Amino acid sequence: MKILLTGHAGYVGTVATAVLTEAGHEVIGLDTGYFVPCHTEGLEPVDPVRTIAKDVRDITAEDLAGFDAVVHLAALSNDPMGDLAPELTAAINRDATIALARIAKAAGVTRFVFASSCSIYGAGNPDLLLDESAPVNPLTAYAASKVESEAGLLALADDSFTPTFMRNATCYGLSPRLRTDLVLNNLVVSALSTGEVKLLSSGLSWRPLLHVRDLARAAAAILAADADTVRGEAFNIGQNSENHLVRDIATIVAEAVPGSRVTFAEGNTIDPRSYRVDFGRFAAAFPDFRFLHTAASGAKELVAALAGRTTADDLSGQRYVRLARLKSLMAAEKLAEDLTWRTARETTPLGVKRERVPVAGPSITQREVDLTAEAARHAWFENHAKYNQRFEAMVAAQTGRKHAISLAHCTSAIHLALVGLGIGPGDEVIVPECTWVATASPVVQIGANPVFVDIDPVSWCMSPASLAAAITPKTKAAIVVDLYGGMPDWARLETIARDAGIILIEDAAEAIGSRFRDKPAGAFGRASVFSFHGSKTVTTGEGGMLVTDDDALAERVNILRDQGRHPTSRALVTEEVGFKYRMSAMQAAMGIAQMERLDELIAMKRDIFRFYAEALDGTPGLTLNAEPPHVFNTYWMVTAVLDPKLGLLKQQVAAELGAEGIDTRPFFYPLSWQPAFRSQPSAAGASARNTNAYGISPTGINLPSGYNVTRDVAARVARGLKSILARHARRVA
């Protein structure tokens, strides 16, 4: 059929265009264009083969020449909009509808499918299911316009003209032009954007629900039916099982949005519009028709599509709320009082203001601010070491170490560990290929030679087998990194080191709070080091810590960190050339406040990982951070590694996510590949030896992992990543 679809650019019309086209019809759209810019983020509307930019009140016989059918959706489409101007509701929804049908009949159009509404039942008896013979009781201008339109259209029915009335249940579901002024859609967006499934009423009213796509499919079924079967007939469109109390709809939504809760607005009242509807007549007339959606499946569909893409503004703003859109156009004097255009129709999609997602960031509370300010006022004279000592004691207690020494940064901690242990020129120090350069830079700075070894394919930390294979008579130490909050197989590494007589240094820069066999990060090796950079789980803005049980090493580090002066010395006498690596009292004070919150911060990090794991679950070719047996991972950075078979490099993924306002970091490049280390003897042939590192690094990327990452943010990032994978798959197919 050649079909004129009025209101094709609306919430239902955009979906109906696609459904009717899929059914083989030639669809021509007619729309006044109020809502053309109201795009759902991430979805592209399907346009008809041709469109007529016209108000339904202005349709002429010429417009209808050659059409077989009209599917009439155009209307001021819900109760608040109908109440905006009841006389306009009558003019557009009733008078224009009847006039359109008369013109269509005169032009030879034989089928006319009218989108009516179950809201015509108004306040029905909740103990009864209302069928099409039930008395109508419209409580709003919108519902009244539907009743009167049905009567006017029925008077036109004869052998040459077949009007059919679709009394649709309340719509919900995904559309390229979404509405959040519909109950289920509204509650989903409320849950996603605020965490509350907020009911403005008591929730004790009944509503039958109908998925927007099922509505469109029902229209297609009516068009395909014999005219005698549907001529002048009214059909309630929906399913008996989809009659719900509004508060039950809220519960369905809360179950679809983990972590959300049902709330009620203060002073809520009972909505008088309440009706339970019998849909048996449509089921009997169309026995082969099957509704594909339920409120539960529709809520999940909306959550999957909208998570991370909505804000509380979408509950009242003009992008998704039809009344707000009309009021905005009128306030801007683009529409006259009769809702006709004063200016050219708008076609540019409404902009979506999206905050950029940083890759990392701290959690700072008033406690950190207050304690840092306190240190700025009081950490002088006899109190100059008070905050550093307290911070050091907290880290020592957390790691179970005897000594903790606060330092300027983690790089200085590695440097002092190496120097304090007597490692120097000609010695070899084994380091994993994939880590930040600061793990290896101090090795070079003291004149020793870094030896680059492979990583484990699961933990991404140093491979015990590679460590064992790299030990030579020149090997003095190995620096083992707890990468991204993960932990290596410390039991095997310690056995290998003990048997070979080499020292282990634990680079726990990224792993405070992580555990291996219930032993905390920072408790391994002769010494362990931490970073308190602004991106880390615990931050002091910048800073580091060395912890050890070795008394001699602790004393040596204390001397070296303060220009070679013994910490008990009051004289300005230096015993040797040392370094300026002390941490300030203000940094230490912030560290104290952060350590007080350590359990909370770790829980937040693990929640962030869980958000990503749930959002990316089942994504083929993608691996996230591991948590092997005996490991408790604090997930400093959530990292995604793509299967090399996908053919996507981390730089490509980073660029495409960056274009969507999402910052990322690349998985660490192999150290032997870095220009700074290519001249090192062990860099030669490293790519052939360290195949895991060279295989994983090119496709690994750190996702945003700052404390600002909520479930919605993780969903937004996950959606972006999955979209990139899907686009790439289409390109290579």
matplotlib code that plots the C-alpha trace (Angstrom):
import matplotlib.pyplot as plt

x = [0.0, 0.9, 0.4, 0.3, 1.6, 0.7, 2.9, 5.7, 8.4, 7.0, 7.6, 5.3, 5.6, 9.4, 8.9, 5.8, 7.8, 10.3, 7.7, 5.4, 8.4, 9.6, 6.1, 6.6, 4.5, 5.5, 5.4, 5.0, 5.3, 3.4, 4.4, 4.3, 7.9, 7.5, 9.6, 11.9, 15.0, 14.1, 16.5, 17.3, 21.0, 22.7, 19.7, 19.1, 15.4, 14.3, 12.8, 9.9, 10.6, 9.1, 7.8, 5.3, 6.2, 2.6, 0.3, -2.5, -5.0, -3.8, -4.1, -5.8, -7.2, -4.1, -2.0, -4.0, -4.1, -3.0, -2.9, -4.4, -4.4, -3.9, -2.4, -3.3, -1.0, -0.7, -2.2, -1.5, -0.4, -1.0, -3.1, -0.8, -0.4, -4.2, -4.7, -2.3, -5.1, -8.3, -9.6, -6.5, -6.8, -10.3, -9.2, -6.2, -7.2, -10.9, -11.7, -8.6, -8.9, -12.5, -11.7, -8.7, -10.9, -13.5, -10.8, -9.2, -12.5, -13.2, -9.7, -10.4, -8.4, -10.0, -8.4, -8.1, -6.4, -6.9, -4.7, -7.2, -6.4, -7.5, -7.5, -11.1, -12.1, -11.0, -11.9, -13.0, -14.1, -10.8, -12.6, -13.6, -11.7, -13.2, -13.8, -14.8, -18.4, -17.7, -19.0, -16.3, -15.5, -12.9, -11.4, -9.2, -9.4, -7.1, -9.3, -12.5, -11.0, -10.4, -14.0, -15.4, -13.0, -14.1, -17.8, -17.0, -15.0, -17.6, -20.2, -18.0, -17.7, -19.2, -18.2, -15.7, -14.1, -12.9, -12.0, -10.5, -9.9, -6.9, -7.5, -3.9, -2.7, -0.1, 3.0, 6.5, 9.7, 12.6, 12.2, 14.6, 12.5, 12.0, 9.4, 9.9, 6.4, 5.1, 5.0, 7.4, 9.9, 9.8, 10.5, 13.4, 15.1, 14.4, 16.1, 19.1, 19.7, 18.9, 18.9, 15.2, 12.2, 10.2, 6.4, 4.6, 1.3, 0.4, 0.9, -2.4, -3.9, -4.2, -2.5, -2.4, 1.0, 1.9, 5.3, 5.6, 6.8, 3.9, 1.6, 3.1, 3.0, -0.7, -1.3, 0.4, -1.8, -5.0, -3.9, -3.3, -6.7, -9.8, -11.7, -15.0, -13.3, -12.1, -14.5, -15.8, -14.3, -12.6, -9.9, -8.2, -4.5, -2.5, -2.4, -4.5, -1.3, 0.1, -2.5, -0.4, -0.7, 1.6, 3.6, 4.1, 5.5, 7.9, 9.0, 9.6, 11.8, 13.7, 14.5, 15.8, 18.1, 20.3, 20.8, 17.8, 14.9, 11.2, 10.3, 7.2, 7.0, 5.9, 2.2, 1.4, -2.2, -4.2, -4.5, -8.2, -7.3, -7.4, -8.5, -8.0, -8.6, -9.7, -7.8, -9.6, -11.4, -8.1, -6.7, -9.8, -9.7, -6.0, -5.2, -1.8, -0.6, 1.9, 3.0, 6.7, 7.3, 6.4, 6.9, 9.9, 11.6, 10.8, 12.4, 15.5, 15.6, 15.5, 18.1, 20.5, 20.0, 19.9, 22.3, 24.9, 23.1, 20.5, 20.4, 17.7, 17.1, 15.6, 12.7, 11.5, 13.6, 12.4, 14.3, 12.1, 9.1, 6.5, 4.9, 8.2, 9.2, 6.0, 6.4, 10.0, 9.0, 6.2, 8.5, 11.0, 8.1, 8.8, 5.2, 2.1, -0.6, -2.4, 0.8, 1.4, 5.0, 6.0, 9.5, 11.1, 10.7, 13.6, 15.5, 18.8, 18.9, 18.8, 22.3, 23.2, 25.4, 27.8, 30.5, 33.8, 34.8, 38.4, 40.4, 41.3, 40.6, 40.6, 37.9, 38.3, 36.0, 35.9, 38.0, 41.0, 40.5, 40.2, 43.2, 45.4, 44.5, 45.2, 48.7, 49.2, 48.5, 50.2, 52.9, 55.8, 58.4, 58.1, 55.1, 57.0, 57.1, 53.8, 51.7, 54.4, 54.9, 51.2, 50.8, 53.8, 52.4, 49.1, 50.8, 53.1, 50.2, 48.2, 51.1, 52.3, 55.8, 58.1, 59.2, 57.4, 59.2, 57.3, 58.9, 58.4, 57.1, 57.2, 60.1, 62.2, 61.2, 62.5, 65.6, 66.4, 65.6, 68.1, 70.8, 70.1, 70.5, 73.9, 72.9, 74.9, 76.9, 77.2, 74.5, 71.4, 67.9, 65.0, 61.8, 58.6, 58.1, 54.7, 54.9, 55.3, 58.8, 59.5, 60.0, 63.0, 64.3, 66.0, 67.8, 69.4, 70.1, 72.2, 74.2, 72.7, 71.2, 67.5, 66.6, 63.2, 61.1, 57.7, 54.4, 51.8, 48.9, 46.3, 47.6, 49.7, 52.3, 55.8, 55.9, 57.7, 59.1, 60.5, 62.1, 63.8, 65.0, 66.5, 68.7, 72.4, 75.4, 75.1, 71.5, 71.2, 67.4, 64.1, 61.4, 58.0, 55.0, 51.5, 50.0, 46.7, 45.9, 46.5, 49.0, 51.5, 52.1, 54.2, 54.7, 56.6, 58.5, 59.7, 60.8, 62.7, 64.4, 65.3, 66.9, 68.8, 69.9, 68.5, 66.5, 62.9, 61.5, 57.8, 56.5, 53.0, 52.5, 49.1, 47.9, 47.5, 44.8, 45.3, 46.1, 47.8, 46.8, 45.5, 48.9, 48.6, 50.4, 53.4, 54.3, 56.5, 60.2, 63.0, 61.2, 57.9, 57.0, 53.8, 52.6, 50.2, 49.9, 46.6, 45.4, 46.1, 43.7, 45.1, 46.4, 48.4, 48.5, 52.0, 54.0, 55.4, 56.2, 58.9, 58.1, 60.4, 61.3, 65.0, 66.4, 69.6, 67.8, 65.3, 68.2, 70.0, 66.9, 66.2, 69.7, 69.6, 66.2, 67.4, 70.5, 72.7, 72.0, 71.2, 67.5, 68.6, 71.3, 70.6, 73.8, 74.0, 76.5, 76.0, 77.8, 77.4, 75.8, 72.1, 68.8, 65.9, 63.1, 61.0, 57.2, 55.6, 53.4, 50.4, 50.7, 51.0, 47.9, 45.9, 47.3, 46.1, 42.5, 42.7, 44.0, 41.2, 38.9, 40.9, 38.2, 35.7, 38.0, 38.8, 35.0, 34.4, 37.2, 35.7, 32.3, 33.6, 35.1, 31.8, 29.9, 32.1, 32.0, 28.2, 28.0, 30.5, 29.4, 29.3, 31.2, 33.1, 36.9, 37.3, 39.0, 39.0, 41.4, 41.7, 41.3, 42.9, 42.6, 44.3, 44.2, 42.1, 42.3, 41.6, 41.4, 43.3, 42.6, 39.9, 41.6, 40.2, 42.3, 40.9, 41.5, 44.2, 42.0, 39.7, 42.4, 41.8, 44.7, 44.5, 45.3, 42.2, 39.9, 41.3, 40.7, 37.1, 36.3, 38.0, 35.7, 32.8, 34.2, 35.7, 39.4, 41.5, 45.1, 47.0, 48.0, 51.7, 54.0, 56.8, 59.8, 62.2, 60.2, 60.4, 62.9, 64.5, 65.4, 66.1, 69.8, 69.8, 71.4, 68.3, 66.2, 67.7, 65.4, 63.0, 59.9, 60.7, 61.3, 58.5, 55.6, 52.8, 53.8, 54.2, 50.9, 48.8, 50.1, 48.9, 45.3, 45.0, 43.4, 42.7, 39.0, 38.0, 38.5, 38.3, 36.0, 33.6, 32.7, 29.1, 27.1, 25.8, 29.2, 30.5, 27.5, 28.2, 31.9, 30.8, 28.3, 30.9, 33.4, 30.8, 29.7, 33.3, 33.6, 30.4, 31.4, 34.7, 33.1, 30.8, 33.8, 35.8, 32.8]
y = [0.0, 3.6, 5.0, 8.6, 8.5, 11.6, 12.6, 10.5, 12.5, 11.8, 9.2, 6.6, 7.8, 7.3, 3.7, 3.2, 4.5, 1.7, -1.0, -0.2, 0.1, -3.4, -4.7, -3.7, -0.5, 2.7, 5.3, 9.0, 11.1, 14.2, 16.2, 19.8, 19.4, 20.4, 17.4, 16.8, 18.0, 15.8, 12.9, 10.2, 10.1, 7.3, 6.5, 7.8, 8.2, 6.3, 8.7, 7.9, 7.7, 11.2, 13.7, 16.5, 19.4, 20.4, 21.0, 18.4, 21.3, 22.4, 19.1, 19.3, 16.8, 17.3, 16.0, 12.8, 11.9, 8.4, 7.0, 3.7, 4.4, 6.9, 6.0, 9.0, 9.6, 13.4, 15.0, 17.0, 13.8, 13.6, 15.1, 17.9, 19.1, 18.8, 21.0, 23.6, 24.9, 22.8, 24.6, 23.8, 20.2, 20.1, 21.9, 19.6, 16.3, 16.3, 18.8, 18.3, 14.5, 14.5, 16.9, 14.8, 11.7, 13.5, 14.7, 11.2, 9.6, 12.1, 11.5, 7.7, 6.6, 3.4, 2.7, 5.0, 3.8, 6.2, 6.3, 6.6, 5.8, 3.7, 6.9, 7.5, 5.1, 7.7, 6.5, 2.9, 0.4, -1.2, -4.5, -4.8, -5.3, -2.7, -3.9, -1.8, -1.8, -0.2, 3.4, 6.0, 8.5, 11.0, 13.1, 15.3, 17.4, 14.9, 11.9, 13.8, 14.7, 11.0, 10.0, 12.7, 11.9, 8.2, 9.3, 11.6, 9.0, 6.3, 8.4, 8.2, 4.4, 2.7, 0.1, 2.6, 3.9, 1.8, 3.7, 1.6, 2.9, 1.7, 2.4, 2.1, 1.4, 3.8, 3.6, 2.9, 1.7, 2.9, 5.2, 7.4, 10.3, 9.3, 10.7, 10.9, 12.2, 8.6, 6.7, 3.8, 5.8, 8.6, 6.2, 4.6, 7.9, 9.0, 5.8, 6.2, 9.9, 10.2, 6.7, 7.2, 5.7, 8.7, 8.6, 11.9, 10.2, 7.5, 4.9, 3.3, 4.0, 1.3, 1.7, -0.8, -0.6, -1.1, -1.1, 1.5, -1.1, -3.4, -0.5, 0.0, -3.7, -3.8, -0.9, -3.0, -6.0, -3.9, -2.6, -6.2, -7.4, -7.7, -4.4, -6.0, -7.3, -3.9, -1.4, 0.9, -1.3, -0.1, -2.3, -2.0, -2.6, -4.3, -7.4, -8.3, -9.3, -5.8, -4.0, -2.6, -0.5, 2.5, 1.5, -2.0, -0.3, 1.5, -1.8, -3.3, -0.3, -0.5, -4.1, -3.1, -0.4, -2.0, 0.3, 2.4, 2.7, 3.6, 7.0, 9.1, 12.8, 14.7, 15.4, 12.9, 12.2, 9.5, 10.1, 9.8, 8.4, 4.7, 1.9, -1.8, -2.9, -6.1, -6.7, -9.9, -8.5, -7.7, -11.1, -12.8, -10.8, -11.3, -14.7, -14.9, -11.6, -11.9, -9.0, -9.1, -6.9, -6.6, -3.8, -5.7, -6.4, -2.8, -1.4, -3.4, -2.3, 1.3, 0.8, -0.8, 2.1, 5.0, 4.2, 6.9, 9.0, 10.7, 13.4, 14.7, 17.5, 14.9, 14.5, 18.0, 19.4, 20.0, 17.2, 14.4, 16.2, 17.3, 20.0, 21.5, 21.5, 23.4, 25.9, 26.5, 27.2, 29.5, 31.4, 31.9, 33.2, 30.5, 29.2, 31.4, 30.9, 28.6, 26.5, 27.4, 28.3, 31.9, 31.0, 28.3, 24.9, 23.7, 20.6, 20.7, 18.1, 19.5, 19.6, 17.2, 18.8, 16.0, 16.4, 15.0, 11.9, 12.1, 9.0, 9.4, 11.6, 11.6, 11.5, 14.5, 15.2, 18.0, 15.9, 16.1, 19.8, 20.4, 18.3, 19.8, 23.3, 22.2, 21.1, 24.4, 26.2, 24.0, 21.8, 24.0, 24.2, 21.2, 19.9, 19.9, 16.1, 15.3, 14.7, 12.8, 10.4, 9.8, 9.1, 6.8, 4.9, 4.4, 3.0, 0.8, -0.6, -1.2, -3.1, -4.8, -3.3, -2.1, 1.1, 3.5, 6.6, 9.3, 10.7, 13.2, 10.6, 6.9, 7.3, 8.6, 5.6, 3.2, 5.2, 5.2, 1.5, 0.7, 3.0, 1.9, -1.7, -1.0, -1.7, 0.3, 0.3, -3.0, -4.7, -6.1, -5.3, -7.3, -5.3, -6.3, -5.1, -3.5, -0.8, 2.9, 4.1, 5.2, 1.5, 1.3, 4.9, 4.8, 1.6, 3.5, 6.6, 4.6, 3.0, -0.4, -2.3, -3.0, -6.4, -6.6, -9.7, -10.9, -10.5, -13.2, -13.3, -13.3, -11.0, -8.8, -8.7, -10.2, -13.8, -16.1, -18.2, -15.1, -14.0, -17.3, -17.4, -13.9, -14.3, -14.2, -13.9, -10.1, -10.0, -8.2, -7.5, -7.6, -4.9, -6.6, -4.4, -4.9, -3.7, -1.7, -3.0, -6.6, -8.9, -11.5, -14.9, -13.7, -17.2, -18.4, -15.1, -15.3, -18.9, -18.1, -15.0, -16.9, -19.8, -17.4, -15.1, -11.9, -9.1, -8.4, -4.9, -4.5, -1.7, -1.4, 2.1, 1.2, -1.4, -0.1, -2.3, -5.2, -8.6, -11.9, -14.8, -12.2, -10.6, -6.9, -5.1, -3.5, -6.6, -8.3, -8.1, -6.4, -3.1, -1.9, 1.4, 3.3, 6.3, 8.9, 10.7, 12.5, 9.6, 6.9, 5.1, 7.1, 10.5, 13.3, 15.3, 14.0, 11.8, 8.4, 6.0, 3.3, 0.5, -2.2, -4.5, -3.9, -1.6, -0.9, 0.0, 2.2, 4.1, 4.5, 5.7, 8.3, 9.7, 9.7, 11.4, 14.5, 15.6, 12.9, 14.2, 11.8, 12.5, 13.0, 15.6, 19.2, 20.5, 21.5, 18.8, 16.2, 12.9, 12.2, 13.6, 12.7, 13.8, 16.1, 13.6, 14.7, 14.9, 18.1, 18.1, 19.3, 16.3, 14.0, 15.5, 14.8, 11.2, 10.7, 11.7, 9.4, 6.5, 7.0, 6.3, 3.5, 0.8, 3.2, 4.1, 0.5, -0.3, 2.5, 1.2, -2.2, -0.9, 1.0, -2.2, -4.0, -1.3, -1.9, -5.7, -5.7, -3.2, -5.1, -8.6, -10.9, -8.5, -10.8, -10.3, -8.2, -9.0, -7.0, -7.1, -10.5, -11.5, -14.9, -17.2, -15.9, -12.3, -9.3, -6.7, -3.0, -2.2, 1.1, 1.3, -0.7, -2.0, -3.6, -5.7, -6.5, -9.7, -9.0, -10.8, -7.8, -5.8, -2.7, -0.9, 1.0, 4.3, 3.8, 3.1, 6.0, 8.4, 7.3, 7.4, 10.7, 12.1, 11.1, 13.0, 10.0, 10.2, 7.0, 5.9, 3.3, 0.1, 0.5, 0.2, -2.4, -0.7, -2.2, -0.5, 2.9, 5.2, 5.9, 2.3, 0.9, 1.2, -1.0, -4.4, -6.4, -4.5, -6.4, -9.3, -8.4, -8.5, -12.1, -13.1, -11.2, -12.2, -11.7, -8.1, -7.3, -9.1, -7.5, -3.9, -2.9, -3.6, -2.6, 0.5, 2.0, 3.1, 6.1, 4.9, 8.1, 8.2, 10.2, 7.1, 6.1, 3.3, 5.6, 6.9, 3.3, 2.5, 5.5, 4.4, 0.8, 1.8, 3.9, 1.0, -1.6, 0.9, 1.1, -2.6, -2.9, -0.2, -1.8, -5.2, -3.7, -2.1, -5.3, -7.5]
z = [0.0, -0.4, 3.1, 4.3, 7.9, 9.8, 12.7, 11.2, 13.0, 16.5, 19.1, 17.6, 14.0, 13.9, 14.9, 12.7, 9.7, 10.1, 10.9, 8.0, 5.6, 6.8, 6.0, 2.4, 2.3, 0.6, 3.4, 2.9, 6.0, 6.9, 10.0, 11.2, 12.5, 16.1, 17.3, 14.4, 16.4, 19.4, 18.6, 21.0, 21.6, 19.7, 17.5, 14.0, 12.9, 9.8, 7.3, 5.0, 1.2, 1.0, 3.5, 3.5, 5.9, 6.7, 9.6, 9.6, 9.7, 6.3, 4.3, 0.9, -1.5, -3.6, -0.8, -0.6, -4.3, -5.0, -1.5, -0.4, 3.3, 6.0, 9.4, 11.5, 14.5, 14.5, 17.6, 20.7, 22.2, 25.9, 28.7, 29.8, 26.2, 25.8, 28.8, 27.5, 25.3, 25.2, 22.2, 20.3, 21.3, 19.9, 16.7, 16.1, 17.5, 16.6, 13.9, 11.8, 12.2, 10.9, 8.1, 7.1, 6.9, 4.7, 2.3, 2.3, 1.5, -1.3, -2.7, -3.0, 0.1, 1.3, 4.7, 7.6, 10.8, 13.7, 16.8, 19.6, 23.3, 26.2, 28.2, 27.0, 29.8, 32.3, 35.7, 35.3, 37.8, 38.9, 39.6, 36.0, 32.7, 30.3, 26.8, 23.8, 24.8, 28.2, 28.7, 28.0, 30.7, 29.4, 32.1, 29.9, 26.8, 25.1, 25.9, 24.9, 21.6, 20.9, 21.8, 19.5, 16.7, 16.8, 16.5, 13.6, 11.7, 12.3, 10.5, 7.4, 7.3, 4.2, 1.6, 0.1, 3.3, 6.2, 9.4, 12.3, 15.8, 17.7, 21.4, 22.4, 25.9, 27.4, 25.3, 26.4, 24.8, 22.8, 19.8, 17.8, 19.2, 22.8, 25.2, 28.9, 29.6, 29.4, 32.7, 32.2, 30.1, 32.7, 35.5, 33.7, 33.0, 36.6, 37.8, 35.5, 36.1, 39.8, 41.2, 42.2, 40.6, 41.6, 41.6, 41.6, 42.5, 45.0, 42.3, 43.1, 39.6, 36.9, 33.6, 30.7, 28.9, 25.2, 23.6, 20.8, 18.3, 19.1, 18.5, 15.1, 14.3, 15.3, 12.8, 10.1, 11.0, 10.7, 7.3, 6.2, 7.4, 5.3, 5.2, 6.3, 9.5, 10.7, 9.1, 11.9, 14.5, 17.7, 19.2, 22.5, 21.7, 24.3, 26.5, 29.5, 31.4, 30.9, 33.1, 36.0, 39.0, 38.6, 41.7, 40.2, 37.1, 39.4, 40.9, 37.4, 36.6, 39.9, 39.1, 35.7, 37.1, 39.9, 42.8, 42.2, 44.6, 44.4, 46.1, 46.3, 45.9, 48.9, 49.0, 46.3, 45.5, 43.8, 40.0, 39.1, 35.7, 36.4, 34.1, 33.5, 30.0, 28.3, 25.0, 24.1, 21.0, 19.2, 20.2, 18.7, 15.5, 15.0, 16.4, 14.8, 16.2, 19.0, 21.2, 21.5, 24.6, 28.2, 30.6, 32.1, 28.8, 27.6, 30.8, 30.2, 26.6, 27.7, 30.3, 27.8, 25.3, 27.7, 30.6, 30.7, 28.2, 30.3, 33.0, 35.3, 32.8, 30.4, 32.7, 32.1, 29.2, 25.7, 24.1, 25.5, 27.0, 24.3, 26.4, 27.3, 23.6, 22.5, 25.4, 24.3, 20.7, 21.8, 24.3, 21.5, 19.3, 16.7, 17.1, 17.2, 19.9, 17.5, 17.2, 13.6, 12.7, 12.7, 11.4, 9.3, 10.8, 12.9, 11.7, 13.6, 16.4, 19.9, 21.3, 24.1, 26.7, 27.9, 30.4, 29.4, 31.3, 32.6, 32.8, 36.5, 39.5, 43.3, 45.9, 48.2, 51.1, 53.6, 55.9, 53.5, 53.1, 56.9, 57.8, 55.1, 56.3, 59.9, 58.9, 57.0, 60.3, 62.8, 61.2, 62.2, 65.0, 67.3, 65.2, 61.9, 61.7, 63.4, 60.3, 58.4, 61.3, 61.7, 58.0, 58.0, 61.0, 59.2, 56.1, 58.1, 60.0, 56.9, 55.2, 58.4, 57.9, 60.6, 58.9, 56.5, 55.1, 53.4, 50.2, 47.4, 45.0, 44.2, 41.8, 44.6, 46.7, 44.0, 43.6, 47.4, 47.6, 44.9, 46.4, 49.9, 49.0, 47.4, 43.8, 41.3, 38.1, 36.3, 38.3, 36.6, 37.8, 36.3, 35.6, 33.8, 30.2, 30.9, 33.6, 33.9, 33.0, 36.6, 37.5, 35.2, 35.1, 38.5, 37.5, 34.6, 36.8, 39.3, 36.5, 36.7, 33.7, 33.5, 32.2, 30.6, 31.1, 30.0, 31.8, 32.8, 30.2, 33.0, 35.8, 33.4, 36.2, 36.0, 34.8, 37.3, 34.5, 32.7, 36.0, 36.5, 32.9, 33.1, 36.2, 35.7, 38.0, 37.6, 38.7, 42.1, 42.2, 40.5, 40.8, 40.7, 39.8, 41.1, 37.8, 37.8, 41.3, 40.4, 42.0, 40.6, 41.9, 44.8, 46.2, 43.1, 42.7, 46.3, 45.9, 42.7, 44.2, 47.4, 45.5, 43.2, 46.1, 44.6, 46.2, 45.4, 45.5, 45.3, 43.2, 44.7, 43.3, 42.0, 44.5, 48.0, 49.6, 47.2, 48.7, 47.7, 50.0, 52.5, 52.6, 51.7, 48.8, 50.4, 52.5, 49.8, 49.1, 50.9, 50.4, 48.9, 47.4, 46.9, 44.8, 46.1, 42.7, 42.1, 40.0, 42.6, 44.9, 47.8, 46.9, 48.6, 45.3, 44.7, 47.0, 47.7, 50.5, 51.1, 53.6, 54.8, 57.8, 57.2, 60.0, 58.1, 54.9, 56.7, 58.4, 55.1, 53.2, 56.0, 55.6, 51.8, 51.5, 53.4, 51.6, 53.2, 56.8, 59.6, 60.7, 64.3, 63.4, 64.3, 62.8, 59.1, 58.4, 55.6, 55.8, 52.1, 49.0, 49.2, 47.8, 48.6, 48.7, 51.7, 51.7, 53.0, 56.1, 54.1, 51.8, 54.7, 56.3, 53.1, 53.2, 56.7, 55.7, 52.7, 54.8, 57.2, 54.2, 52.7, 53.0, 51.5, 48.6, 47.8, 47.8, 45.4, 43.1, 43.1, 42.5, 39.4, 38.1, 38.7, 36.8, 33.8, 34.2, 34.1, 31.3, 29.1, 30.1, 27.0, 24.7, 22.4, 22.1, 25.2, 28.5, 31.7, 34.6, 36.2, 39.9, 40.0, 43.0, 46.2, 44.8, 46.0, 43.3, 44.0, 40.3, 40.3, 36.6, 34.8, 31.7, 28.6, 26.3, 22.9, 21.0, 18.4, 15.9, 16.0, 14.3, 16.5, 18.1, 21.4, 19.6, 17.3, 20.3, 22.3, 19.4, 18.8, 22.5, 22.8, 20.0, 22.3, 25.2, 26.9, 28.0, 28.2, 28.7, 26.7, 28.3, 29.2, 26.2, 26.5, 28.2, 25.7, 22.9, 24.6, 22.9, 26.3, 26.8, 23.3, 23.7, 26.8, 26.1, 27.1, 24.7, 21.8, 20.9, 23.7, 21.4, 20.5, 24.1, 25.7, 23.5, 26.1, 26.7, 23.0, 22.3, 25.0, 24.9, 21.4, 22.1, 25.8, 27.0, 30.5, 30.8, 32.9, 36.5, 38.6, 41.6, 39.5, 37.5, 38.4, 36.9, 34.3, 33.4, 33.1, 30.9, 28.7, 28.3, 27.7, 25.1, 23.3, 23.4, 22.1, 19.4, 18.2, 18.1, 16.2, 13.7, 13.2, 12.6, 9.9, 8.2, 8.0, 7.2]

ax = plt.figure().add_subplot(projection="3d")
ax.plot(x, y, z, "-o")
ax.set_aspect("equal")
plt.show()
